[in-house]
Amino acid sequence: KKAVTSLLNRFAGIERDDSGLHQALDQISSELKSPLYHQGNEYFFLRMKEMVNIAELIIIGAMNRKESRGVHFRNDYPEADKSQKQPIRFYKNRYNNIQAVS
Protein backbone atom coordinates (compact mmCIF):
# COMPACT_ATOMS: atom_id res chain seq x y z
CA LYS A 1 0.00 0.00 0.00
CA LYS A 2 2.81 2.42 0.89
CA ALA A 3 4.58 1.69 -2.39
CA VAL A 4 1.50 2.58 -4.46
CA THR A 5 0.76 5.70 -2.41
CA SER A 6 4.38 6.85 -2.58
CA LEU A 7 4.51 6.26 -6.33
CA LEU A 8 1.35 8.31 -6.95
CA ASN A 9 2.46 11.13 -4.66
CA ARG A 10 5.89 11.31 -6.28
CA PHE A 11 4.97 11.08 -9.96
CA ALA A 12 1.21 11.69 -10.34
CA GLY A 13 0.44 14.17 -7.56
CA ILE A 14 -0.70 17.77 -7.84
CA GLU A 15 2.31 18.66 -10.04
CA ARG A 16 3.18 16.19 -12.74
CA ASP A 17 4.89 15.91 -16.11
CA ASP A 18 5.20 13.40 -18.91
CA SER A 19 8.59 12.10 -17.79
CA GLY A 20 7.42 11.38 -14.23
CA LEU A 21 4.19 9.78 -15.42
CA HIS A 22 6.15 7.44 -17.69
CA GLN A 23 8.48 6.56 -14.81
CA ALA A 24 5.47 5.75 -12.65
CA LEU A 25 3.90 3.55 -15.32
CA ASP A 26 7.21 1.75 -15.87
CA GLN A 27 7.56 1.15 -12.14
CA ILE A 28 4.04 -0.26 -11.90
CA SER A 29 4.68 -2.58 -14.85
CA SER A 30 8.07 -3.79 -13.68
CA GLU A 31 7.65 -3.95 -9.90
CA LEU A 32 4.13 -3.61 -8.57
CA LYS A 33 2.54 -6.03 -11.05
CA SER A 34 5.16 -8.67 -10.31
CA PRO A 35 3.73 -11.88 -8.79
CA LEU A 36 6.56 -11.82 -6.23
CA TYR A 37 5.32 -8.47 -4.93
CA HIS A 38 1.89 -9.94 -4.18
CA GLN A 39 2.88 -12.88 -2.01
CA GLY A 40 0.79 -13.33 1.11
CA ASN A 41 -2.82 -13.99 1.87
CA GLU A 42 -5.56 -13.80 -0.75
CA TYR A 43 -7.24 -10.72 0.75
CA PHE A 44 -4.02 -8.73 0.62
CA PHE A 45 -3.29 -9.96 -2.90
CA LEU A 46 -6.71 -8.88 -4.23
CA ARG A 47 -6.61 -5.54 -2.45
CA MET A 48 -3.12 -4.76 -3.79
CA LYS A 49 -4.11 -5.84 -7.28
CA GLU A 50 -7.01 -3.38 -7.28
CA MET A 51 -4.85 -0.57 -5.84
CA VAL A 52 -2.30 -1.11 -8.59
CA ASN A 53 -5.05 -1.15 -11.24
CA ILE A 54 -6.49 2.13 -9.94
CA ALA A 55 -3.02 3.71 -9.82
CA GLU A 56 -2.48 2.63 -13.42
CA LEU A 57 -5.80 4.24 -14.44
CA ILE A 58 -4.84 7.49 -12.71
CA ILE A 59 -1.45 7.56 -14.44
CA ILE A 60 -2.76 6.67 -17.91
CA GLY A 61 -5.52 9.26 -17.56
CA ALA A 62 -2.99 11.91 -16.55
CA MET A 63 -0.74 10.98 -19.46
CA ASN A 64 -3.65 11.28 -21.87
CA ARG A 65 -4.67 14.75 -20.64
CA LYS A 66 -2.18 17.19 -22.15
CA GLU A 67 -3.24 20.20 -20.09
CA SER A 68 -3.52 21.57 -16.56
CA ARG A 69 -7.03 21.27 -15.16
CA GLY A 70 -8.33 22.12 -11.71
CA VAL A 71 -5.70 21.52 -9.05
CA HIS A 72 -3.71 19.10 -11.23
CA PHE A 73 -0.86 21.01 -12.84
CA ARG A 74 1.15 19.65 -15.75
CA ASN A 75 4.56 21.33 -15.79
CA ASP A 76 4.85 20.49 -19.49
CA TYR A 77 1.29 21.73 -20.31
CA PRO A 78 0.61 24.66 -17.95
CA GLU A 79 -2.58 25.93 -19.64
CA ALA A 80 -6.11 24.52 -19.65
CA ASP A 81 -7.39 23.31 -23.02
CA LYS A 82 -11.15 23.61 -23.59
CA SER A 83 -11.05 20.81 -26.15
CA GLN A 84 -9.99 18.36 -23.41
CA LYS A 85 -12.80 19.15 -20.99
CA GLN A 86 -14.66 15.89 -21.70
CA PRO A 87 -14.13 12.84 -19.48
CA ILE A 88 -11.53 10.22 -20.31
CA ARG A 89 -12.83 6.69 -20.94
CA PHE A 90 -10.75 3.57 -20.41
CA TYR A 91 -10.85 0.15 -22.01
CA LYS A 92 -8.66 -2.94 -22.19
CA ASN A 93 -7.31 -3.83 -25.61
CA ARG A 94 -6.97 -7.37 -26.92
CA TYR A 95 -3.62 -7.70 -25.13
CA ASN A 96 -5.33 -6.84 -21.81
CA ASN A 97 -3.56 -3.45 -21.61
CA ILE A 98 -5.44 -0.42 -20.34
CA GLN A 99 -5.94 2.36 -22.90
CA ALA A 100 -7.50 5.80 -22.54
CA VAL A 101 -9.80 7.54 -25.01
CA SER A 102 -10.88 11.16 -24.64
Residue pairs with C-beta under 8 A, 6 or more apart in sequence:
1 48
1 51
3 31
3 32
4 32
4 48
4 51
4 52
4 55
7 24
7 27
7 28
7 32
7 55
8 24
8 55
8 58
8 59
10 20
10 24
11 20
11 21
11 23
11 24
11 27
11 59
12 20
12 21
12 24
12 55
12 58
12 59
12 62
14 71
14 72
14 73
15 73
15 75
16 62
16 72
16 73
16 74
16 75
17 74
17 75
17 76
18 63
18 74
18 76
21 59
21 62
21 63
22 63
24 55
24 59
25 56
25 59
25 60
25 63
28 52
28 55
28 56
28 59
31 37
32 48
32 52
32 55
33 52
37 48
38 44
38 45
38 48
38 49
39 45
53 98
56 98
57 90
57 98
60 90
60 98
60 99
60 100
61 88
61 90
61 100
62 72
62 74
63 100
64 88
64 100
64 102
65 74
65 84
65 88
65 102
66 74
66 77
66 81
66 84
67 74
67 77
67 79
67 80
67 81
67 84
68 74
68 77
68 78
68 79
68 80
69 80
69 84
69 85
84 102
86 102
87 102
88 100
88 101
88 102
89 100
89 101
89 102
90 98
90 99
90 100
90 101
91 98
91 99
91 101
92 98
92 99
93 99
